[in-house]
Amino acid sequence: MRWITHNTMARLLPGLVVPVVMAGLMTERGWAFSAQAAASTQTVAPQPAAVPAAPSASSVPKQTSNLTSSVGQGVMLDRVVAVVNGDVILESDVDEERRFEEIQPYRRSEAELAREKMLERLIDRALILQQAVSEPEDVVTDQELDAQLAGLRRDIPDCKEYHCETDDGWQKYLAIHGFTVEEFRERWLLRMKLLKFIEVRFRSGIKITNAEIKQFYDSKMLPEYEERKVTPPNIDTISKRIEEVLLQQEVGALLVDWLKSLRAQGSVTIMTPGEVAP
């Protein structure tokens, strides 16, 4: 049913709960270097008759996107697109976020995958990650991670074409989206950790009453079952699922308000092409 499957935390907060980097890994992905030291673009001047040396990992982000070249103007490797309380978001991060969002067991519309949407999600996630720095890291076991990844390999529609149930098929499918198996596993692990952080922060104080469960059953479920001409399940057999839906709706509302507060209290700058980072 629409009101159940779309209200899991992953669907309720699609961009916010897909992680990039937890606090301890920010430097590796280029999130933690000072915005004051970053220009809005990084360029490499052309070197005629010579092969330029490979840049070090510390000076160039792990992923690059929108590579462009122009004779006499150098080659653009990446650029800063936003600064969130001193942490930068790169154009390559936006590109990587889109590729990661495409690997989901449910379809995304082009509007949901628009660059502006991806950037807003990355900004919100950066704000959350900055708050998570002082919190104990939420533990996700290998068994939990393996179980979720196994479910993905079964549920992603396009995976059938690549036979993702096999390791070779899964590797080929991920490669099409620009990820290795190890990279995707790490990103999904971080996604799960961020989910736990959000739920621990907001869910513990929420109490769903029996009256709220019945009201949802009467006003949402019964009309849809009637429209489909299907016999509805007894409320006693589905009350736990309804409670979960309502809990996640409450968490989502609290999270949206919290993010608005973080934006108001902090400093978020979205860069325009050619603008120098503050």
CORNORWO-V618341 format. One record per residue. PHI is phi as a letter, one per 40 degrees, with the letter a starting at -180 (* if undefined). BURIAL is b if it has 24 or more other ideal C-beta (glycine too) atoms within 12 Angstrom, else e. D_LAST is the distance of its C-alpha to the last C-alpha in Angstrom with 1 decimal. Layout:
phi = (PHI | PHI)
burial = (BURIAL | BURIAL)
d_last = (D_LAST | D_LAST)
//
This chain:
phi = (* | d | c | b | c | c | b | c | d | c | c | c | b | c | c | c | b | b | c | b | a | c | d | c | b | c | c | c | c | g | c | b | c | c | c | c | c | b | c | c | b | b | b | b | c | c | b | c | g | a | c | c | c | c | c | c | c | c | b | b | d | c | b | b | a | f | c | b | b | a | d | g | b | g | b | c | c | a | a | c | b | a | b | b | f | g | c | b | b | b | d | c | c | c | c | c | c | c | c | c | c | c | c | b | c | b | c | b | c | c | c | c | c | c | d | c | c | c | c | c | c | c | c | c | c | c | c | c | c | c | c | c | d | c | c | c | c | c | c | b | c | c | c | c | c | c | c | c | c | c | c | d | c | c | c | c | d | c | c | c | c | c | f | c | c | c | c | c | c | c | c | c | c | c | c | c | c | g | b | c | c | c | c | c | c | c | c | c | c | c | d | c | c | c | d | c | c | c | c | c | c | b | c | c | c | c | b | c | c | c | c | c | c | c | c | c | c | c | c | b | c | d | c | c | c | c | c | c | f | b | c | c | c | c | d | c | c | b | c | c | c | c | d | c | d | c | c | c | c | c | c | c | c | c | c | c | c | c | c | c | c | c | c | c | c | b | b | b | b | c | c | b | d | g | c | c | c | c)
burial = (e | e | b | b | e | e | b | b | b | b | b | b | b | b | b | b | b | b | b | b | b | b | b | e | e | b | e | e | b | b | b | b | b | e | b | e | e | b | b | b | b | b | e | e | e | e | e | e | e | e | e | e | e | e | e | e | e | e | e | b | b | b | b | b | b | e | e | e | e | e | e | e | e | e | e | b | b | b | b | b | b | b | b | b | b | b | b | b | b | b | b | b | b | b | b | b | b | b | b | b | b | b | b | b | b | e | e | b | e | e | e | e | b | e | b | e | e | b | b | b | b | b | b | b | b | b | b | b | b | b | b | b | e | e | e | e | e | b | e | b | e | e | e | e | e | e | e | b | b | e | e | b | b | e | e | b | e | b | b | e | e | e | e | b | e | e | e | e | e | b | e | e | b | b | e | e | b | e | b | e | e | e | b | b | b | b | b | b | b | b | b | b | b | b | b | b | b | b | b | e | b | b | b | e | e | e | e | b | e | e | e | e | b | e | e | b | b | e | e | b | b | b | e | e | e | e | e | e | e | e | e | e | e | e | e | e | e | b | e | e | b | b | b | b | b | b | b | b | b | b | b | b | e | b | b | e | e | b | b | e | e | b | b | e | e | e | e | b | b | b | b | e | e | e | e | e | b | e)
d_last = (47.5 | 44.3 | 43.6 | 44.0 | 42.5 | 39.3 | 38.7 | 38.2 | 34.9 | 33.7 | 34.6 | 33.5 | 30.0 | 29.7 | 26.0 | 25.3 | 28.1 | 27.4 | 25.5 | 23.3 | 22.8 | 24.0 | 22.4 | 24.4 | 23.6 | 19.8 | 19.3 | 21.9 | 20.2 | 16.7 | 15.3 | 14.9 | 13.1 | 10.0 | 6.7 | 5.8 | 8.8 | 8.4 | 8.5 | 9.1 | 12.8 | 15.2 | 18.3 | 21.6 | 23.6 | 27.2 | 29.9 | 33.2 | 36.3 | 34.5 | 33.1 | 29.6 | 29.4 | 28.1 | 24.5 | 24.4 | 23.5 | 20.8 | 18.9 | 19.5 | 19.3 | 22.8 | 22.9 | 21.8 | 22.3 | 22.6 | 23.6 | 24.1 | 25.7 | 26.4 | 28.7 | 27.1 | 23.5 | 23.2 | 22.8 | 19.7 | 19.7 | 16.8 | 13.4 | 10.6 | 11.6 | 10.1 | 8.2 | 10.9 | 10.8 | 8.9 | 11.1 | 10.5 | 13.1 | 14.4 | 16.6 | 19.4 | 19.1 | 19.8 | 22.7 | 24.1 | 24.0 | 26.1 | 28.5 | 28.9 | 29.5 | 32.2 | 34.2 | 35.5 | 39.1 | 38.5 | 37.5 | 34.1 | 34.0 | 31.8 | 30.0 | 29.2 | 27.8 | 25.7 | 22.2 | 20.7 | 22.9 | 21.9 | 18.2 | 19.0 | 21.3 | 18.8 | 16.4 | 19.5 | 20.6 | 17.5 | 18.0 | 21.6 | 21.1 | 19.1 | 22.0 | 24.5 | 23.5 | 25.8 | 28.6 | 31.5 | 31.2 | 33.5 | 36.1 | 37.1 | 40.3 | 41.0 | 43.8 | 41.5 | 39.0 | 42.0 | 43.5 | 40.4 | 40.0 | 43.7 | 43.4 | 40.6 | 42.8 | 45.6 | 43.7 | 41.3 | 43.4 | 42.4 | 43.3 | 47.0 | 46.8 | 45.5 | 47.7 | 44.9 | 47.6 | 48.0 | 45.5 | 45.5 | 45.0 | 42.0 | 40.5 | 41.0 | 39.5 | 36.3 | 36.0 | 36.0 | 32.8 | 31.2 | 31.9 | 34.4 | 36.6 | 34.9 | 31.3 | 32.5 | 34.4 | 31.4 | 29.3 | 32.2 | 32.7 | 29.2 | 29.7 | 32.8 | 31.2 | 28.6 | 31.4 | 33.3 | 30.5 | 30.2 | 34.0 | 34.5 | 32.0 | 33.3 | 36.8 | 38.8 | 39.1 | 40.2 | 43.9 | 45.4 | 48.9 | 51.9 | 51.9 | 48.4 | 49.6 | 52.7 | 50.8 | 48.6 | 51.7 | 53.6 | 50.9 | 48.9 | 51.2 | 54.6 | 53.8 | 52.2 | 55.1 | 57.4 | 55.7 | 56.1 | 59.6 | 59.0 | 60.5 | 57.7 | 57.6 | 58.8 | 56.2 | 57.2 | 56.4 | 52.9 | 51.7 | 49.6 | 47.6 | 47.2 | 46.0 | 43.3 | 42.1 | 41.9 | 40.1 | 37.4 | 37.1 | 36.6 | 34.0 | 32.1 | 32.2 | 31.1 | 28.2 | 26.9 | 27.1 | 25.4 | 22.4 | 22.2 | 22.2 | 19.5 | 17.2 | 18.2 | 17.7 | 14.4 | 10.9 | 10.8 | 8.5 | 10.6 | 9.4 | 12.1 | 13.7 | 12.4 | 9.0 | 6.3 | 3.8 | 0.0)
//
